[in-house]
């Protein structure tokens, strides 16, 4: 495979990874908006209905037990925090994803900085509560950073030289 084919493949991978980030950002934003309109009691009721059948079939189902425990610990403050977190996280990512697709040069370094901040928070969360999902998400973010950096270098090569 020559250098041109490699760059083409990396560009396609960049676009795909940014698309995944965009979908994730949309879901986070939507979830944040929904959390503003849903009370902890209604979440508790929904999870109880959802897990009732599963727990009656298998009372030791770890996931169903986790959901029920999680629903019982929700408060208005925790749902408001989650809503604000998801909304801000989602909106920032949506803006950056759109700007990356539009090839706005400022968006490349900004995206790298934002992803590094998210990675720092994910590492902090991992220290508190280890999770393979967090490890996978963090590794994906590192790959996306590398793809953004590569794409940024290629975009800069296409810009006309600055005149003083």
N, C-alpha and C positions, 0 to 999 in steps of 0.2 A: 504494500500500500504506500503510495507516495504522499508527500507532505500536503498537497492540495486535497487529496481524498480524506486524509486525516482531519484537516481543518473543516472540511465539509461535514464530516461525521460529528466532530465536536460542536459545530454550529447547530446541527440538528438536535444533538443531545442537549445543548444549551436551551434551545427553544422548547423542547419537551419538558425539561426540568422546570423552566419558568412557567410553563402552562400548568404543571402540577402545583407549583407554588400559588399560582393565580386561583386555581380551583379551591385549594386549601384556604386561601385568604377569603374567597367568597363565602365558603361554608362557615368560617370563623365569624365573619361579619354578620351573616344571617343568624348564626347561633347567638351572637351578642345581642342583636336586636330582639330576638325571641325571648331571651332571658329577662329583658326588661318588662315583658308582658305576662310572664308566667310566675306564679307564686311558688314558694317552696312546698306548700301543701299540695298543689296540683302536680308538681313533679313527684312528690312522695306517692300520691294516689296512682299516677301513671306507672311508676316503677313497681309499685305493689301489684297492680293488675298484670303488668308484663311478666313479673317473676313468679306470681302465684302458681301458675301451671307448672313451671319448671321446678319450683321447690317442692311441689306436691309429688312430682315424678322422682326427683332426686334431692332430698333435703340437704345433702352435703355438697350441692353445686356451689363451687367457690365463687363463680362470677355472679350468680343470682344473689348469693349472700352479700357479696361486696356491694352490689347495686342497692339492695335494701338498706344496708348499714349507711351507705353514702346518702341515700334519700332522707334518712332519719336525722342526719347531722346537718342538713341544709338550714340556713337561716336567710332572712332577707338581706342581711349584710353580705353574706357569702355569695348569694346569687347576683347582687349588685356588683360586687367586685369581679365576679366571673364575667358578667355582661360587659363591664367596662374594659376588662382585660382582652376579651375576645374581640370586641369592637375596635379598640385601638390597634391591637395586633393585626387584625384583618384589614383595616383601612390602610395602615402603613404599608403592608405587603401588597395590597391591591394597587396603590399609587405607584410603588416601585416596579411592580410587574408591568403595568401599562407603560411606564416610562422606559423600561428596558425594551419592550417590544417596539417602541417608537424611536429607539436608539438615542435617547437623550444621554449625552456623555456624562452629566453629573450623576445620573442614576446608577451607573456601574460602581463607582467607589462608595456611594451612599448605601447601595444594597449590600456590599461587602461588610461595611461597618454595622449595619442593622443586623445582618446574619451573625456576625461575631458577638454582638450583644445578646441575641437570642441564644447562641451557643453557650455563652457564659451563664445565662439563666438556666439553661437545660442541664449544664454540669452541676450547678448549685442544686437543682431539683433532684438530680441523680444521686448526689451525696445524701440528701434527706431521705429519698425513697428510690432505691435502685430499680430500674426498669429497662428491659430489653428494648421496649418501644422508644424510650428516650435515647438509648444508644444508637438505634437505627436512624432516628430523626436527626441526631447530631452528625452522624456519618454522612447522611444525605445532604445536610447543610454544608458540610465541608466540601463535598463534591460539587455542589452548586456554586460555592465560592470560587473554586478552581475554574469552573466553566465560565463564570461571570468575568473573572480576571482574564482568561484567554480571549473571550469575546471582546472585552474592553481593549485589549492590545490590538486586536484586528480592526476594530472600529477606529481607533486612533490612527492607524496606518492609512486609512482612507480619507482622513481630514486634510484639508489644504494646510500647508505650513503657515504659521503665524508670521505676519510682517510687523516689524517694529517701527 
